[in-house]
Amino acid sequence: MSFLAVSSSHFKKEAQSFFSPRMMRWEDDVMIFDLRPCRLFWQNHADQRGVSLTELFKNLVSEITGEEATSFSVLAETPWRAVLMLDHLREKNLVGLVSLYDSFSKGLFSQVSWASWWRSCHIYSTHQHVSTRFSRGSRWNSTTFQRQSAQLQKSARRLGLGRPSDLSRVTTSGIQRRFGAQLRELWEQAFLGGTADPSTSQEFPWITHETTELPSVKRHLDYGLEAWDHIQPFLQEDLDRLCRTEVKIQDMRIVSLEWRLTFADLSSHPIAIQYRHPHSLYREIGHHKTTLLQAYYNFQVPRSAEDQSSARAASNDTVRIVKDDAQTKTVIAWSLQVKEQMKMPLVTSELFGESSTEKSRLLELENLLPTALEKYSLSEDWQPETAYIPKEAAVPSQDLADLKPLYLSGAKSRPLYIFNCPEPLPRFEGSTLWKFLERTMCHWWKKDPRAPNYRDYYCLVDSEQKRHWVFKDNKGRTYEHGLFA
Amino acid sequence: MQNQLATENIVSENEASSQVFGSTSSSRPMVMRTISPRSNSLAPQLISALSTFTARPKKVLPTHDPRINEFLEGGLPFGSLCEWGAPFGRGGREILCRFIAAATQSQQWSVWVNTKNRMSIYAPAWAARGVDFEYFRVAHSSRPMTELKPLLLDPFFRVIVLDAPCNLTDDDSALLARQARQNDQLIILVRDYLLSPKRGNVWAKIRVNCWQEQMAERFCLQSVRGLSPRQCSFAPQEIEPPSPVEFALN
């Protein structure tokens, strides 16, 4: 559940950053919240209360807006679908929270009217115009979009298309040919779950809504510092100062900080201190172990190129100081500012009092690490690359009994370790033993001419008695895919 | 000391520590011995105290296969560092996977630290061998002792497997052994080579080699340290775990 759109006339100012640190004001009374930075945080609270995420947000929305009977809200995987559905709910006066993850709501979404569609498109165009006004190379043209929209309206009346979802009778290339790429992308993102080529599609015009000035502290050192051991005590003091600048610090959950260093040559360099899960600075007043660890990870000298290319990237962008080979950079000053935060009103934070459940402890532990702990979810697919998904822990583990035994029994003959990408089979010295294991069909319906039709998997035992998981495709190419570790 | 009579008091750690620090979540039996004068021989008292220790139930992690458990005298012991010699690609980790399956099935949090570049675990194969992903996590790091130190120092994960970390020093092994003892964890150090009894990790309580034979495909276990010299082998079908659906339903 990635985005929450809420329509309410009584959005309390102090509650605006409650659901997520990232929000956008779509209309005067409509806010969109990006839940991705704190999805695990909310999933954990839902687990504690023994309710689903949908139920949790339903209760929270009514509590925050104070309008149980008159607020409209939508949970969706993209902001565009969320605002479309929200407008549809308001049009039909269907109060409450709707999640576009269940089949009933998906059916309701297909009933979105042309009136809702054009209202939302108009607002989308306005925001897109604002967000791309100063960016070069933007493909959004408001005048062209208005002209093409008028054309589509005329065609819809003539063809008797009752609602936007009826456009599925036309191919997407046909939509683009008749009404332009911009409308095609909007329609694909709404009703097909995305465009065919995400790399070229227009991004949603997200304009972050800033509520209040975020707290910050500055420090000017009496003498320059280079080593982390010398910097750490001062940074710890500044984190305590940061906690004292904010009156209701116990209500704040920090998602990211910016630590901007100023060097002796007066250049500055920002370091993003990111938390995997919203973190309470208040709980660590006096030591700030989590924050100092994350700052340390980003402060250290970059590792060798091999390490960097092989290490799995952290879930959030990090910036490391680049030090010259010959010189070391002396820090003479810095500023520490909260960049993203969630504010929980005291009453609600008491209800969600930090507990010592296993999931909470795991989230706290993950905040201490430079890389995420991976959890996996299985999918009903026989192809090795798509048979599982590294998923955030927010998704509850599926019940293995629901997974067809066929897929699990097939996995018994597969190795514990596989290569991230199949690698060309190396030449082996000495004799090798090949043992046929299985034939696996590829996703033939995707009609990718580069993809083979099938793969024949073998266990190859080399002269060193190592067992390799190799496959030969129908084009005669042989690859190594894993090792029976 | 020789003129002292020994009396013993077996108390639970909970009782002892709760008097000073408050209640604790773990309960580990320990023996408190008070010495009184007028004994001419300490040996009988020492022997009785030792028997008290040995009579306590061992905390071990067993697998679902009784032969592996019998080989390890019950299983891999908690509160210790164990070393596992398993050349990569020779099937040694298959047996370890059984231990992870047993731990996660009994709701004990387990983490596998993967240090391999270009490779990752194939989750369906682990699930097919009984691992419950609800209690299983994987961390990727080529330098776990520096990058994952908070994870190694935290008692959250009951079972930690470090898969072939590079440049592990004696101090690192000592730290791992101490942490395992303090937190009652099982830390398994996997090596990409067969262990030798001539030189090795003095901090590991149990050292075992594991590999799969080329032709017969039998899994072989050989004790190197911590157990009496022994070796055994199993056919893959002999140690087949119960089907995952049976795991889920149980």
Boltz contact constraints between the chains, C-beta under 6 A:
constraints:
  - contact:
      token1: [A, 310]
      token2: [B, 117]
      max_distance: 6.0
  - contact:
      token1: [A, 312]
      token2: [B, 140]
      max_distance: 6.0
  - contact:
      token1: [A, 361]
      token2: [B, 156]
      max_distance: 6.0
  - contact:
      token1: [A, 365]
      token2: [B, 154]
      max_distance: 6.0
  - contact:
      token1: [A, 365]
      token2: [B, 156]
      max_distance: 6.0
  - contact:
      token1: [A, 368]
      token2: [B, 150]
      max_distance: 6.0
  - contact:
      token1: [A, 370]
      token2: [B, 147]
      max_distance: 6.0
  - contact:
      token1: [A, 373]
      token2: [B, 137]
      max_distance: 6.0
  - contact:
      token1: [A, 373]
      token2: [B, 139]
      max_distance: 6.0
  - contact:
      token1: [A, 374]
      token2: [B, 138]
      max_distance: 6.0
  - contact:
      token1: [A, 375]
      token2: [B, 137]
      max_distance: 6.0
  - contact:
      token1: [A, 376]
      token2: [B, 123]
      max_distance: 6.0
  - contact:
      token1: [A, 376]
      token2: [B, 133]
      max_distance: 6.0
  - contact:
      token1: [A, 378]
      token2: [B, 124]
      max_distance: 6.0
  - contact:
      token1: [A, 378]
      token2: [B, 127]
      max_distance: 6.0
  - contact:
      token1: [A, 387]
      token2: [B, 124]
      max_distance: 6.0
  - contact:
      token1: [A, 388]
      token2: [B, 123]
      max_distance: 6.0
  - contact:
      token1: [A, 388]
      token2: [B, 124]
      max_distance: 6.0
  - contact:
      token1: [A, 397]
      token2: [B, 133]
      max_distance: 6.0
  - contact:
      token1: [A, 397]
      token2: [B, 134]
      max_distance: 6.0
  - contact:
      token1: [A, 400]
      token2: [B, 244]
      max_distance: 6.0
  - contact:
      token1: [A, 400]
      token2: [B, 248]
      max_distance: 6.0
  - contact:
      token1: [A, 401]
      token2: [B, 245]
      max_distance: 6.0
  - contact:
      token1: [A, 401]
      token2: [B, 248]
      max_distance: 6.0
  - contact:
      token1: [A, 405]
      token2: [B, 245]
      max_distance: 6.0
  - contact:
      token1: [A, 408]
      token2: [B, 128]
      max_distance: 6.0
  - contact:
      token1: [A, 408]
      token2: [B, 244]
      max_distance: 6.0
  - contact:
      token1: [A, 411]
      token2: [B, 124]
      max_distance: 6.0
  - contact:
      token1: [A, 411]
      token2: [B, 125]
      max_distance: 6.0
  - contact:
      token1: [A, 411]
      token2: [B, 128]
      max_distance: 6.0
  - contact:
      token1: [A, 412]
      token2: [B, 128]
      max_distance: 6.0
  - contact:
      token1: [A, 414]
      token2: [B, 125]
      max_distance: 6.0
  - contact:
      token1: [A, 416]
      token2: [B, 93]
      max_distance: 6.0
  - contact:
      token1: [A, 416]
      token2: [B, 125]
      max_distance: 6.0
  - contact:
      token1: [A, 417]
      token2: [B, 119]
      max_distance: 6.0
  - contact:
      token1: [A, 418]
      token2: [B, 122]
      max_distance: 6.0
  - contact:
      token1: [A, 419]
      token2: [B, 118]
      max_distance: 6.0
  - contact:
      token1: [A, 419]
      token2: [B, 119]
      max_distance: 6.0
  - contact:
      token1: [A, 420]
      token2: [B, 118]
      max_distance: 6.0
  - contact:
      token1: [A, 420]
      token2: [B, 120]
      max_distance: 6.0
  - contact:
      token1: [A, 461]
      token2: [B, 214]
      max_distance: 6.0
  - contact:
      token1: [A, 465]
      token2: [B, 90]
      max_distance: 6.0
  - contact:
      token1: [A, 465]
      token2: [B, 214]
      max_distance: 6.0
  - contact:
      token1: [A, 466]
      token2: [B, 89]
      max_distance: 6.0
  - contact:
      token1: [A, 467]
      token2: [B, 89]
      max_distance: 6.0
  - contact:
      token1: [A, 483]
      token2: [B, 89]
      max_distance: 6.0
  - contact:
      token1: [A, 484]
      token2: [B, 91]
      max_distance: 6.0
  - contact:
      token1: [A, 485]
      token2: [B, 88]
      max_distance: 6.0
  - contact:
      token1: [A, 485]
      token2: [B, 93]
      max_distance: 6.0
